[in-house]
């Protein structure tokens, strides 16, 4: 791909894709589009890269059936919409794309639901090699934020602006943009970044001044992290050499949040090398913390137990550490939230728990 304007590059990739369909028509062929089979059975863990990737199996969207023809028709209409959007330097949300299709002049091209339009955008990412962010498509606002000693420059419609993620922001922090690749990192005094699952814990760390005392960049994951959040974590780690740590609740679903940051997710396996940070470490809450600190807990549900047992078979968690922790959790039959640490006082997490854990891990 050339080094010209990114909008032009992305638009050309889309037009080339549409041209392939045209050439197939002109050559007397039935138009088709080949994609990796997007099923769990075709997702493989690449041990060398430490991320999820698609396997070798493929499926073909062909116009030789009514159903296949409809899918390709929707793809063509979507390509036209995205190409025009890039030419006009505008953007839209995934939700807006679904509703915009209602205005298209061919009812067969309209989407039956947002899941269908979302999947088509992902298909176009895969076959074009262009991310949806470069299509100027964005999800509904994630609200994920940064707080810490990081100075950056971002591009806005009103021009560039430089922001210090402590001095120039309020208590809410700096909101991560939809496309973090538009950010330029200028300077930082960050010793490590701590990606935090819950808003309550993020607010506790900031109120207690943890970011200032330990030169920590606090990243609010806001639950299952958005692509933009995972991308900026990866960029900060790879480009700035900032260690990445993940701090979540102590339950199987939160371990998967860590897994998505470190190894990628099955849903976005085509972008794992772009989004995942395999070097990210897990801080807690660990099952051993539940025992050691006698934290308030809830019993494991049947779905929790099934998820933990599934994780024992998951390549991402097949290490001595994770096998010990997951087995311990199954044995004690308990789970705990991050904020359960408040049972030992509001300052316990910043005065004792995190400093001791980070020292043990060699981070501070």
C-alpha positions as CSV (number, residue, x, y, z in Angstrom):
1,X,0.0,0.0,0.0
2,X,1.3,3.5,-0.8
3,X,2.1,6.3,1.7
4,X,-0.4,8.7,0.2
5,X,-3.4,10.0,2.2
6,X,-4.9,7.2,4.3
7,X,-8.4,8.0,3.1
8,X,-7.3,7.5,-0.5
9,X,-5.5,4.2,0.4
10,X,-8.6,2.8,2.1
11,X,-10.9,4.0,-0.7
12,X,-8.7,2.4,-3.4
13,X,-8.8,-0.9,-1.6
14,X,-12.6,-0.8,-1.5
15,X,-12.8,0.2,-5.2
16,X,-10.4,-2.6,-6.1
17,X,-12.6,-5.1,-4.3
18,X,-15.7,-3.9,-6.2
19,X,-13.6,-4.1,-9.4
20,X,-12.9,-7.7,-8.7
21,X,-16.7,-8.4,-8.8
22,X,-17.0,-6.4,-12.0
23,X,-14.1,-8.4,-13.6
24,X,-15.8,-11.6,-12.6
25,X,-19.0,-10.5,-14.3
26,X,-17.2,-9.3,-17.4
27,X,-15.3,-12.6,-17.7
28,X,-18.5,-14.6,-17.6
29,X,-17.9,-15.9,-14.0
30,X,-20.4,-15.9,-11.2
31,X,-19.2,-13.3,-8.7
32,X,-17.9,-14.6,-5.4
33,X,-15.9,-13.5,-2.3
34,X,-13.7,-15.9,-0.3
35,X,-13.2,-15.4,3.4
36,X,-11.7,-17.4,6.3
37,X,-14.4,-19.6,7.9
38,X,-15.4,-17.5,10.9
39,X,-16.2,-20.3,13.4
40,X,-14.6,-21.2,16.6
41,X,-13.3,-24.4,15.0
42,X,-11.3,-22.4,12.6
43,X,-9.6,-20.2,15.2
44,X,-6.0,-21.3,16.1
45,X,-3.7,-20.1,18.8
46,X,-0.4,-19.1,17.2
47,X,2.1,-20.0,20.0
48,X,5.0,-18.2,18.3
49,X,3.1,-14.9,18.1
50,X,1.0,-15.5,21.2
51,X,-2.3,-14.5,19.6
52,X,-5.4,-16.0,18.1
53,X,-5.4,-16.3,14.3
54,X,-7.7,-17.8,11.6
55,X,-7.0,-21.3,10.4
56,X,-6.8,-22.4,6.8
57,X,-10.4,-23.2,6.2
58,X,-12.3,-20.8,4.0
59,X,-15.9,-20.2,2.9
60,X,-17.2,-18.6,-0.3
61,X,-20.0,-16.0,-0.7
62,X,-21.2,-16.7,-4.2
63,X,-24.0,-15.2,-6.4
64,X,-24.9,-18.7,-7.6
65,X,-27.8,-18.7,-5.0
66,X,-30.3,-16.1,-4.0
67,X,-29.0,-16.0,-0.5
68,X,-25.4,-15.5,-1.7
69,X,-26.4,-12.9,-4.3
70,X,-28.1,-10.9,-1.6
71,X,-24.9,-10.9,0.5
72,X,-22.8,-9.7,-2.4
73,X,-25.4,-7.0,-3.3
74,X,-25.2,-5.7,0.3
75,X,-21.4,-5.8,0.1
76,X,-21.5,-3.7,-3.1
77,X,-23.9,-1.1,-1.6
78,X,-21.8,-0.9,1.6
79,X,-18.6,-0.5,-0.4
80,X,-20.1,2.4,-2.3
81,X,-21.3,4.0,0.9
82,X,-17.8,3.6,2.5
83,X,-16.0,4.9,-0.6
84,X,-18.2,8.0,-0.7
85,X,-17.8,8.5,3.0
86,X,-14.0,8.5,2.7
87,X,-14.0,10.8,-0.3
88,X,-16.0,13.3,1.7
89,X,-13.8,12.7,4.8
90,X,-16.8,11.9,7.0
91,X,-17.5,9.2,9.5
92,X,-20.4,7.2,10.8
93,X,-21.2,4.6,13.5
94,X,-21.9,1.0,13.0
95,X,-25.5,1.7,14.1
96,X,-25.9,4.4,11.6
97,X,-24.8,2.1,8.8
98,X,-27.6,-0.3,9.7
99,X,-30.2,2.5,9.6
100,X,-28.7,4.1,6.5
101,X,-29.4,1.0,4.6
102,X,-33.1,1.6,5.0
103,X,-32.7,4.5,2.5
104,X,-31.0,2.4,-0.2
105,X,-33.0,2.2,-3.4
106,X,-32.9,-1.6,-3.5
107,X,-34.7,-3.4,-0.6
108,X,-32.7,-6.5,-1.2
109,X,-29.6,-4.5,-0.1
110,X,-31.0,-3.4,3.2
111,X,-29.8,-5.1,6.4
112,X,-32.2,-7.2,8.4
113,X,-30.4,-6.2,11.7
114,X,-27.3,-4.6,13.0
115,X,-25.6,-7.9,13.6
116,X,-25.7,-8.5,9.8
117,X,-24.2,-5.1,9.0
118,X,-21.5,-5.4,11.7
119,X,-20.5,-8.8,10.2
120,X,-20.3,-7.4,6.7
121,X,-18.0,-4.6,7.9
122,X,-15.7,-7.2,9.5
123,X,-15.8,-9.2,6.2
124,X,-14.7,-6.2,4.3
125,X,-11.9,-5.7,6.8
126,X,-10.7,-9.2,6.2
127,X,-10.8,-9.2,2.4
128,X,-9.5,-5.6,1.9
129,X,-6.8,-5.6,4.7
130,X,-8.2,-2.3,5.9
131,X,-9.5,-1.8,9.4
132,X,-13.0,-0.4,10.0
133,X,-11.3,2.6,11.7
134,X,-9.7,3.5,8.4
135,X,-13.1,3.1,6.8
136,X,-14.1,5.9,9.2
137,X,-16.5,3.5,10.9
138,X,-16.8,3.6,14.7
139,X,-18.8,1.8,17.4
140,X,-21.0,3.6,19.8
141,X,-18.8,5.6,22.2
142,X,-17.0,3.3,24.6
143,X,-16.0,6.0,27.0
144,X,-12.7,4.3,27.9
145,X,-10.1,6.8,29.3
146,X,-6.5,7.4,30.2
147,X,-5.1,9.1,33.3
148,X,-1.4,9.5,33.9
149,X,1.9,11.3,33.0
150,X,1.5,11.0,29.2
151,X,1.7,13.9,26.7
152,X,0.2,13.3,23.2
153,X,-0.9,15.1,20.1
154,X,-4.3,14.2,18.6
155,X,-5.9,15.2,15.3
156,X,-9.3,16.8,15.5
157,X,-11.6,18.5,12.9
158,X,-10.4,21.8,14.4
159,X,-6.7,20.9,13.9
160,X,-4.1,19.4,16.1
161,X,-4.1,19.7,19.9
162,X,-1.5,18.7,22.5
163,X,-2.8,17.2,25.7
164,X,-1.2,16.1,29.0
165,X,-3.3,13.2,30.3
166,X,-3.0,14.5,33.9
167,X,-2.5,18.3,33.7
168,X,-4.9,19.0,30.9
169,X,-7.9,16.8,31.8
170,X,-10.5,16.6,34.6
171,X,-11.1,13.7,37.0
172,X,-12.6,11.8,34.1
173,X,-9.3,11.6,32.2
174,X,-8.5,11.6,28.5
175,X,-11.1,9.9,26.4
176,X,-9.5,7.4,23.9
177,X,-10.5,8.2,20.3
178,X,-12.1,5.7,18.0
179,X,-8.9,5.5,16.0
180,X,-5.8,5.7,18.3
181,X,-3.5,5.5,15.3
182,X,-4.2,9.2,14.8
183,X,-2.5,10.0,18.1
184,X,1.2,11.0,18.3
185,X,3.0,10.3,21.6
186,X,5.1,13.3,22.5
187,X,6.6,12.5,25.9
188,X,5.9,10.6,29.1
189,X,7.0,9.8,32.6
190,X,5.0,6.5,32.7
191,X,6.7,3.6,34.5
192,X,3.8,1.2,33.8
193,X,0.2,1.2,32.6
194,X,-2.5,-0.4,34.6
195,X,-5.6,-1.5,32.6
196,X,-8.5,-1.5,35.1
197,X,-11.8,-3.3,34.5
198,X,-14.3,-1.3,36.5
199,X,-15.1,2.3,36.8
200,X,-15.3,2.2,40.5
201,X,-11.8,0.9,40.9
202,X,-10.5,3.3,38.3
203,X,-12.0,6.2,40.2
204,X,-10.5,4.9,43.5
205,X,-7.0,4.8,42.0
206,X,-7.3,8.3,40.6
207,X,-8.8,9.8,43.8
208,X,-6.1,8.2,45.9
209,X,-3.4,9.7,43.6
210,X,-2.0,6.3,42.5
211,X,-1.2,7.6,39.0
212,X,0.9,10.4,40.5
213,X,2.7,8.5,43.2
214,X,3.7,5.6,41.0
215,X,4.0,7.3,37.6
216,X,1.2,5.0,36.5
217,X,-1.0,5.4,33.4
218,X,-4.4,4.2,34.5
219,X,-6.4,2.8,31.6
220,X,-10.1,2.3,32.2
221,X,-11.1,-0.8,30.2
222,X,-14.8,-0.3,31.0
223,X,-15.5,-4.0,31.1
224,X,-14.7,-5.9,27.9
225,X,-12.3,-3.5,26.2
226,X,-13.2,-1.9,22.9
227,X,-10.8,-2.2,20.0
228,X,-9.5,1.3,20.4
229,X,-8.6,0.6,24.0
230,X,-6.7,-2.6,23.1
231,X,-5.0,-0.8,20.3
232,X,-3.7,2.1,22.4
233,X,-2.4,-0.3,25.0
234,X,-0.5,-2.2,22.3
235,X,0.9,1.0,20.8
236,X,2.1,2.3,24.2
237,X,3.8,-1.0,24.9
238,X,5.4,-1.5,21.5
239,X,6.3,2.0,20.7
240,X,7.0,3.5,24.1
241,X,8.2,0.4,25.9
242,X,5.7,0.8,28.7
243,X,4.9,-2.4,30.6
244,X,1.2,-3.4,30.4
245,X,-0.6,-4.8,33.4
246,X,-4.3,-5.8,33.7
247,X,-6.3,-5.5,36.9
248,X,-9.8,-7.1,36.9
249,X,-12.4,-8.8,39.1
250,X,-11.6,-12.4,40.2
251,X,-13.9,-14.4,38.0
252,X,-13.7,-16.4,34.7
253,X,-15.3,-13.6,32.6
254,X,-12.7,-11.1,33.9
255,X,-9.9,-13.5,33.1
256,X,-11.2,-13.4,29.5
257,X,-10.9,-9.6,29.6
258,X,-7.3,-10.1,30.4
259,X,-7.1,-12.7,27.6
260,X,-8.5,-10.3,25.0
261,X,-5.9,-7.6,26.0
262,X,-3.0,-10.1,25.9
263,X,-3.9,-12.6,23.2
264,X,-6.8,-11.2,21.2
265,X,-10.4,-12.4,20.9
266,X,-11.9,-15.0,18.7
267,X,-14.3,-12.4,17.2
268,X,-11.4,-10.2,16.0
269,X,-8.9,-12.9,15.2
270,X,-8.1,-11.2,11.9
271,X,-6.7,-8.2,13.9
272,X,-4.9,-10.0,16.8
273,X,-1.5,-8.8,15.7
274,X,-2.8,-5.2,15.5
275,X,-4.7,-5.3,18.9
276,X,-3.1,-7.8,21.2
277,X,-0.3,-7.3,23.7
278,X,1.0,-10.8,24.5
279,X,3.5,-9.4,27.0
280,X,0.7,-8.0,29.2
281,X,0.8,-9.4,32.8
282,X,-2.2,-10.1,35.1
283,X,-2.2,-8.4,38.5
284,X,-5.4,-9.7,40.0
285,X,-7.8,-10.2,41.6
286,X,-6.4,-13.7,41.9
287,X,-8.1,-16.6,43.6
288,X,-5.2,-16.7,46.1
289,X,-6.1,-13.1,47.0
290,X,-9.6,-14.3,48.0
291,X,-8.0,-16.7,50.5
292,X,-5.1,-14.5,51.7
293,X,-7.2,-11.4,52.3
294,X,-10.4,-13.2,53.2
295,X,-12.3,-11.0,50.7
296,X,-16.1,-10.8,50.6
297,X,-17.2,-13.3,47.9
298,X,-20.1,-14.8,45.9
299,X,-20.4,-18.5,45.2
300,X,-19.5,-19.6,41.7
301,X,-22.5,-20.2,39.4
302,X,-22.8,-23.2,37.1
303,X,-21.9,-21.0,34.2
304,X,-18.8,-19.8,36.1
305,X,-17.7,-23.3,36.8
306,X,-18.2,-24.2,33.1
307,X,-16.2,-21.2,32.0
308,X,-13.3,-22.0,34.4
309,X,-13.2,-25.6,33.2
310,X,-13.2,-24.3,29.6
311,X,-10.3,-22.0,30.4
312,X,-8.3,-25.0,31.6
313,X,-8.5,-26.2,28.0
314,X,-7.8,-22.8,26.5
315,X,-4.2,-22.4,25.2
316,X,-4.0,-18.9,26.6
317,X,-4.4,-20.2,30.1
318,X,-2.3,-23.3,29.9
319,X,0.5,-22.1,32.2
320,X,1.5,-23.2,35.6
321,X,0.2,-19.9,37.1
322,X,-3.2,-20.0,35.5
323,X,-3.7,-23.7,36.1
324,X,-3.0,-23.3,39.8
325,X,-5.2,-20.2,40.1
326,X,-8.2,-21.7,38.2
327,X,-8.0,-25.0,40.1
328,X,-7.9,-23.1,43.4
329,X,-10.9,-21.1,42.4
330,X,-12.8,-24.3,41.6
331,X,-11.8,-25.8,44.9
332,X,-12.9,-22.8,47.0
333,X,-16.0,-22.3,44.8
334,X,-15.8,-18.5,45.2
335,X,-15.3,-15.3,43.2
336,X,-14.7,-11.7,44.2
337,X,-14.9,-8.2,42.7
338,X,-12.0,-5.7,42.6
339,X,-13.9,-3.4,45.0
340,X,-14.1,-6.2,47.6
341,X,-10.6,-4.9,48.6
342,X,-12.5,-2.0,50.2
343,X,-13.5,-4.4,53.0
344,X,-10.0,-3.6,54.3
345,X,-10.4,0.2,53.9
346,X,-10.6,2.6,51.0
347,X,-6.8,3.1,50.9
348,X,-5.9,-0.6,51.1
349,X,-5.7,-1.1,47.3
350,X,-3.3,1.8,46.7
351,X,-1.3,1.6,50.0
352,X,-0.9,-2.1,50.3
353,X,-2.4,-4.5,47.7
354,X,-1.1,-3.0,44.5
355,X,2.3,-1.8,45.8
356,X,3.0,-5.3,47.3
357,X,1.8,-7.1,44.2
358,X,3.7,-4.8,41.8
359,X,6.9,-5.1,43.9
360,X,6.5,-8.9,43.9
361,X,6.2,-8.8,40.1
362,X,9.3,-6.6,39.8
363,X,7.4,-3.7,38.3
364,X,8.2,-1.1,41.1
